[in-house]
Amino acid sequence: MAAPTHLLGMHLANPVVVGSGLLTDQERNIRRLLDAGAGAVVTKTIHPNPPIGLDERLVRLPTGMINSTTYSKRSVEHWVRILRDLTRDGLPVIASLHADSPAELAELAARVEATGCRALELGISCLNEEDGLDDTPERVHAYTAATRAATRVPFSVKLASGEGLHARAFAAARAGADAVTISDTLPAAAVHPETGDLQLGGVFGYSGPGIKPLVLASLWKLRRAGFTLPVLASGGVQSGRDVHDYLAVGAVVAQVYTALHTDMYPTLTRIVAETTGTDNTGTGNANAGITNAGNTGRGLEPATGANRPGRVRP
């Protein structure tokens, strides 16, 4: 079973974290997800100038979904009030942030720090934005360094798996990140069966079970390359078994999101129960004997010797 863990300066009752998205765009949902057992919840990405007038939709697939959404349309002022209330109640909430430039992101991070919010995730790799399809180590370093200079709050940098991930992850580490989240959604498309056109009108972000093997490989290779920062795994979590698979390759926690689009609260409660060994249906027993021991912060010890991290390389 998975034990409580520490992440970004917070004590989490379990390693199941609800990832950023439409489901975490409201204070009511955030509180209910925590009541349903989440170790922590990541807000929908807060942006000072979110795109307007976009046709933001999602397409459900047998193996997940493709979405063309970007950032929360709620104002920074709105989120400041919410984060202040959530912090007052001592809730483990991670504020997801992005902006149009490193300087703007730094300013936003400072405003969020003033609410007392205890942890951040930089959602800088959304591929549904124009520049999200061609991320670079230099861009990651610029956003990370600016945020680090503006705030003392621990933060993770969310990155997409794929080509150049190692360089981007090490760039985040060098610039002062406390952790990285892998993976953001990946480029995908679906063809409309009647028109033959691409649904949603182009290539957008895919999430779901199909991502899990790719993210597992990314985490394993990062650890083999000597990456030592804590990693928040994200991609295709549908069960406690999936959470434990991510912990086994060196993640500190696993984020769940897409699976919650069906029976949100019961699905989350089941995944947490399977992860912690409190499940009464029998599925949780399959996870017995697998622990999250040692996955508590910098220099964490992955579950297998082959993945033993070294020092962060330049």
C-alpha positions in Angstrom: 0.0 0.0 0.0 1.1 3.6 -0.5 2.0 5.7 2.6 1.5 9.4 3.2 4.2 11.5 1.5 5.6 15.0 1.4 5.4 17.1 -1.7 6.4 20.7 -2.3 6.6 21.4 1.4 3.2 19.8 2.1 2.2 16.7 3.9 -0.1 14.6 1.8 -2.3 11.8 3.3 -1.7 9.8 0.1 0.1 10.1 -3.3 -3.0 10.6 -5.4 -3.2 14.2 -6.7 -6.0 15.5 -8.9 -4.4 17.2 -11.9 -5.3 20.6 -13.4 -8.2 20.9 -15.7 -11.8 21.9 -16.2 -12.8 19.8 -13.1 -10.6 22.0 -10.9 -11.8 25.3 -12.1 -14.3 25.8 -9.2 -13.7 26.1 -5.4 -16.6 23.8 -4.8 -15.1 21.0 -6.9 -11.7 21.4 -5.3 -13.2 21.1 -1.8 -15.3 18.1 -2.8 -12.3 16.3 -4.5 -10.3 16.7 -1.3 -13.3 15.4 0.7 -13.4 12.4 -1.7 -9.8 11.5 -0.6 -7.4 13.3 -2.9 -4.0 13.9 -1.4 -3.9 17.3 -3.1 -5.6 19.1 -5.9 -4.1 21.3 -8.7 -6.2 24.2 -9.8 -7.0 24.9 -13.4 -4.2 27.0 -14.8 -4.5 30.6 -13.7 -3.5 33.1 -16.4 -3.6 36.9 -16.3 -4.6 37.1 -20.0 -6.4 33.9 -21.0 -7.3 33.5 -24.7 -10.8 34.6 -25.4 -13.2 33.6 -28.2 -11.7 30.2 -28.7 -13.8 27.2 -29.5 -12.8 25.1 -26.5 -14.2 21.6 -26.6 -13.2 18.0 -25.9 -13.6 14.7 -27.9 -14.0 11.5 -26.0 -12.1 8.5 -27.4 -12.2 4.8 -26.3 -8.7 5.4 -24.8 -9.2 8.9 -23.3 -9.9 12.3 -24.8 -8.6 15.1 -26.8 -9.3 18.6 -25.6 -8.8 22.1 -27.1 -9.1 24.0 -23.8 -6.4 26.3 -22.5 -6.6 28.3 -19.2 -9.1 29.3 -16.6 -11.3 32.2 -17.7 -11.7 33.3 -14.1 -9.8 36.5 -13.2 -6.6 36.5 -11.1 -8.6 38.5 -8.5 -11.2 35.7 -8.3 -8.5 33.1 -7.8 -6.7 35.2 -5.2 -9.8 35.1 -3.1 -10.3 31.4 -3.6 -6.7 30.6 -2.8 -6.8 32.7 0.3 -9.9 30.8 1.6 -8.4 27.4 0.8 -5.2 28.3 2.5 -7.0 29.6 5.5 -8.6 26.2 5.8 -5.2 24.4 5.6 -6.1 22.5 2.4 -3.4 20.9 0.2 -4.0 22.9 -3.0 -1.4 23.5 -5.7 -2.0 26.6 -7.8 -1.3 26.0 -11.5 0.1 29.2 -13.2 1.1 30.5 -16.6 1.5 33.9 -18.3 2.5 35.3 -21.6 6.1 36.1 -20.6 8.5 35.1 -17.8 8.2 38.5 -16.2 4.4 38.2 -16.1 4.6 34.8 -14.7 6.9 36.0 -11.9 4.5 38.8 -11.1 1.6 36.3 -11.0 3.6 33.9 -8.7 4.3 36.8 -6.3 0.6 37.6 -6.1 -0.3 34.0 -5.4 2.4 33.7 -2.8 0.7 36.6 -1.0 -2.4 34.5 -0.5 -0.5 32.0 1.6 -0.8 29.3 -1.1 1.9 26.7 -0.2 2.8 25.2 -3.6 2.7 26.0 -7.3 2.8 24.2 -10.7 4.0 26.1 -13.7 1.7 25.1 -16.6 4.0 26.4 -19.2 3.7 23.5 -21.7 0.1 23.6 -22.8 0.3 22.6 -26.5 -3.1 24.2 -27.2 -1.3 27.5 -27.1 0.5 28.6 -30.2 4.0 28.2 -28.8 3.3 25.1 -26.8 4.1 22.7 -29.7 7.8 23.7 -29.9 9.0 24.0 -26.3 12.7 24.4 -25.7 15.1 24.2 -22.7 15.8 27.9 -23.1 12.1 28.7 -22.7 11.7 26.4 -19.7 14.8 27.9 -18.1 13.5 31.5 -18.6 10.1 30.9 -17.1 11.5 28.8 -14.2 14.3 31.3 -13.3 11.9 34.2 -13.4 9.5 32.4 -11.1 12.2 31.3 -8.7 13.5 34.9 -8.4 10.0 36.1 -7.5 8.9 33.6 -4.9 10.1 31.3 -2.2 7.0 29.0 -2.6 8.0 25.5 -3.8 6.9 24.8 -7.3 6.9 22.1 -10.0 7.3 22.7 -13.7 4.9 20.8 -15.9 6.5 19.4 -19.0 5.3 17.3 -21.9 6.9 14.0 -22.6 8.7 13.5 -25.9 11.7 14.6 -27.8 14.0 16.8 -25.7 12.4 16.1 -22.4 15.8 15.4 -20.7 17.2 18.8 -21.7 14.0 20.6 -20.6 13.8 18.8 -17.3 17.4 19.5 -16.4 16.9 23.2 -17.5 14.1 23.4 -15.0 16.3 21.9 -12.3 19.2 24.3 -13.0 16.8 27.3 -13.0 15.5 26.5 -9.5 12.5 24.2 -9.8 11.7 22.1 -6.8 10.1 19.3 -8.9 8.8 18.6 -12.4 5.4 17.2 -13.5 5.5 14.7 -16.4 3.5 14.7 -18.6 1.3 17.5 -20.0 -1.0 16.4 -22.7 0.5 15.2 -26.0 -0.3 16.1 -29.6 -3.2 14.1 -31.0 -6.0 14.2 -33.6 -9.2 12.4 -34.4 -11.0 12.2 -37.8 -14.7 12.9 -38.0 -16.3 9.7 -39.4 -18.7 11.6 -41.6 -16.8 14.7 -42.9 -13.3 13.3 -42.8 -12.0 16.5 -41.2 -10.1 16.6 -38.0 -12.3 16.9 -35.0 -11.8 20.1 -33.1 -10.3 21.6 -36.2 -6.7 20.5 -35.7 -4.1 18.9 -33.4 -4.7 19.3 -29.7 -3.9 17.7 -26.3 -4.5 14.0 -25.7 -4.8 12.5 -22.3 -5.8 9.1 -21.1 -4.6 5.5 -20.7 -2.5 5.6 -24.0 -0.1 8.1 -22.4 0.8 5.9 -19.4 3.5 3.7 -21.1 5.1 6.8 -22.6 5.3 8.6 -19.3 6.6 5.5 -17.5 9.4 5.3 -20.0 10.1 9.0 -19.7 10.4 8.7 -15.9 12.6 5.6 -16.0 15.0 7.2 -18.5 15.1 10.5 -16.5 16.1 8.6 -13.4 18.7 6.6 -15.4 20.1 9.9 -16.6 20.7 11.0 -13.0 17.7 13.4 -12.5 17.1 13.8 -8.8 14.3 16.2 -8.4 10.9 14.9 -7.3 8.6 14.0 -10.2 4.9 14.2 -10.2 3.7 11.6 -12.7 0.7 12.4 -14.9 -1.0 10.4 -17.6 -3.5 7.6 -17.8 -4.1 6.9 -14.1 -7.3 4.8 -13.8 -6.6 2.6 -10.8 -4.4 2.2 -7.8 -2.2 -0.1 -9.8 -1.4 2.7 -12.2 -0.4 4.9 -9.2 1.9 2.2 -7.9 3.5 1.7 -11.3 4.4 5.4 -11.4 5.8 5.2 -7.8 7.9 2.2 -8.9 9.8 4.1 -11.5 10.6 7.0 -9.2 7.6 9.3 -9.0 6.6 10.9 -5.7 2.9 11.1 -6.5 0.7 10.4 -9.5 -1.9 12.8 -10.8 -5.3 11.6 -12.0 -7.6 13.6 -14.2 -9.1 12.2 -17.4 -10.6 9.2 -15.6 -12.5 11.6 -13.3 -14.6 12.8 -16.3 -16.7 9.7 -15.6 -18.3 9.5 -12.1 -15.8 12.1 -10.7 -16.0 11.6 -7.0 -16.7 7.8 -6.8 -13.9 7.2 -9.3 -11.5 9.2 -7.2 -12.5 7.5 -4.0 -12.0 4.1 -5.6 -8.5 5.0 -6.9 -7.4 6.4 -3.5 -8.8 3.2 -1.8 -6.9 1.0 -4.2 -3.7 3.0 -3.8 -3.8 3.0 0.0 -5.0 -0.5 0.5 -8.3 0.5 2.1 -10.4 -0.8 -0.9 -13.0 -3.4 0.2 -13.7 -4.7 -3.3 -10.5 -6.8 -3.4 -8.8 -4.8 -6.1 -6.7 -3.0 -3.5 -5.1 -6.2 -2.4 -3.2 -6.4 -5.7 -1.2 -3.4 -4.4 -0.2 -4.9 -1.1 3.5 -4.8 -0.3 4.2 -1.9 -2.6 5.1 1.2 -0.7 6.0 4.8 -1.3 8.8 4.7 1.2 11.5 7.3 0.6 9.6 9.3 -2.0 9.5 12.4 0.1 11.4 15.1 -1.6 14.8 15.9 -3.2 17.1 12.9 -3.4 14.2 10.5 -3.3 15.0 6.8 -3.6 13.1 5.1 -6.5 11.8 1.7 -5.9 14.3 -0.2 -8.0 18.1 -0.1 -7.9 18.3 0.4 -11.6 16.6 3.8 -11.2 18.8 5.0 -8.4 19.2 8.8 -9.1 22.5 10.6 -9.1 23.2 14.3 -9.1 21.5 16.8 -11.3 23.7 17.2 -14.3 24.5 20.5 -16.0 
